[in-house]
Amino acid sequence: MKIGVLIGSFTGNNKHLADVIQKELKQLQPDYQFEEIMINQETNKQLTSKNYQYSNFDAYIVGCFTDCLVAPPYVLSYLNNYPQAFLKNKYVLTFNAHGGDGGSVQHNLHQLFLRKEAKPVSHIKIKYCNNYIGLTYPKNELEVQGIKRDQFAQVHPKCVLYNNLLQNKAPYVFPKQSCGPRLGSFLTTPLFKKITNVMSMKYTRK
Ligand SMILES: Cc1cc2nc3c(=O)[nH]c(=O)nc-3n(C[C@H](O)[C@H](O)[C@H](O)COP(=O)(O)O)c2cc1C
């Protein structure tokens, strides 16, 4: 089985997390073949090539950093352009190595894959660094020691779930959203905007 690993990473943290996930899955099922696609480079290729070709995989692992509480627009744009036929009915495990508040990345990715009729399985979300210049570069095992080890405990059960689905050993269930993304998505609904408009009119009226 060929699994496409699509990564949006500038300073290497999400690439590191993608490597951890692939290592875990390889232990569960040595037959898996992984192909990494670095979305940053692909975006450049897309812009310069007229005949850019997307790759069709049996399943996907997709992750990126948090950019001002959401998935980076260039990542969403690349995934939006991914042919629906290559994603339809395929299992997708998502991940996000962030700097303290992963924001709505899970929500953004899962909604996008639902629109493509893919099957989001679960989301691995780990704080890799603090949001300060100079602290955003854990690149090797030694530097990664600064990351709380217990956060990595979620990788194993989520990879087991993903592996069970790929091996047809479990029924598919749409993953639960954590409170953060649910609150984030509520803050952008027309209902919330209407409530804030009414409240601001009420309190600014003379
Ligand atoms: C423009 C920009 C905005 C960011 N916004 C957030 C944010 O809202 N929340 C957060 O936790 N981290 C934020 N970060 C930090 C990155 O998500 C974090 O450093 C991540 O681990 C980087 O992943 P990478 O090494 O794969 O590029 C931001 C980083 C940049 C460059």
The ligand as a MOL file (V3000), in Angstrom:
LIG
                    3D

  0  0  0     0  0            999 V3000
M  V30 BEGIN CTAB
M  V30 COUNTS 31 33 0 0 0
M  V30 BEGIN ATOM
M  V30 1 C 3.5980 33.5100 10.3590 0
M  V30 2 C 3.5220 32.5070 11.4870 0
M  V30 3 C 2.3800 32.4270 12.2710 0
M  V30 4 C 2.3070 31.4840 13.3140 0
M  V30 5 N 1.1690 31.3930 14.0440 0
M  V30 6 C 1.0870 30.4560 15.0220 0
M  V30 7 C -0.1230 30.3010 15.7780 0
M  V30 8 O -1.1190 30.9840 15.5750 0
M  V30 9 N -0.1500 29.3550 16.7370 0
M  V30 10 C 0.9350 28.5460 16.9960 0
M  V30 11 O 0.8530 27.7000 17.8620 0
M  V30 12 N 2.0820 28.6640 16.2950 0
M  V30 13 C 2.1800 29.5900 15.3250 0
M  V30 14 N 3.3290 29.7060 14.6010 0
M  V30 15 C 4.4630 28.8370 14.9340 0
M  V30 16 C 4.5420 27.5860 14.0790 0
M  V30 17 O 3.2710 26.9790 13.9220 0
M  V30 18 C 5.4680 26.6010 14.7670 0
M  V30 19 O 6.7440 27.1860 14.9190 0
M  V30 20 C 5.5770 25.3160 13.9790 0
M  V30 21 O 6.1070 24.3080 14.7990 0
M  V30 22 C 6.4590 25.4960 12.7670 0
M  V30 23 O 6.4030 24.3040 12.0130 0
M  V30 24 P 7.5150 23.9620 10.9080 0
M  V30 25 O 8.8460 23.8460 11.6250 0
M  V30 26 O 7.0850 22.6460 10.3660 0
M  V30 27 O 7.5190 25.0610 9.9070 0
M  V30 28 C 3.4140 30.6330 13.5710 0
M  V30 29 C 4.5760 30.7210 12.7700 0
M  V30 30 C 4.6270 31.6420 11.7410 0
M  V30 31 C 5.8700 31.6940 10.8950 0
M  V30 END ATOM
M  V30 BEGIN BOND
M  V30 1 1 1 2
M  V30 2 1 2 3
M  V30 3 2 2 30
M  V30 4 2 3 4
M  V30 5 1 4 5
M  V30 6 1 4 28
M  V30 7 2 5 6
M  V30 8 1 6 7
M  V30 9 1 6 13
M  V30 10 2 7 8
M  V30 11 1 7 9
M  V30 12 1 9 10
M  V30 13 2 10 11
M  V30 14 1 10 12
M  V30 15 2 12 13
M  V30 16 1 13 14
M  V30 17 1 14 15
M  V30 18 1 14 28
M  V30 19 1 15 16
M  V30 20 1 16 17
M  V30 21 1 16 18
M  V30 22 1 18 19
M  V30 23 1 18 20
M  V30 24 1 20 21
M  V30 25 1 20 22
M  V30 26 1 22 23
M  V30 27 1 23 24
M  V30 28 2 24 25
M  V30 29 1 24 26
M  V30 30 1 24 27
M  V30 31 2 28 29
M  V30 32 1 29 30
M  V30 33 1 30 31
M  V30 END BOND
M  V30 END CTAB
M  END
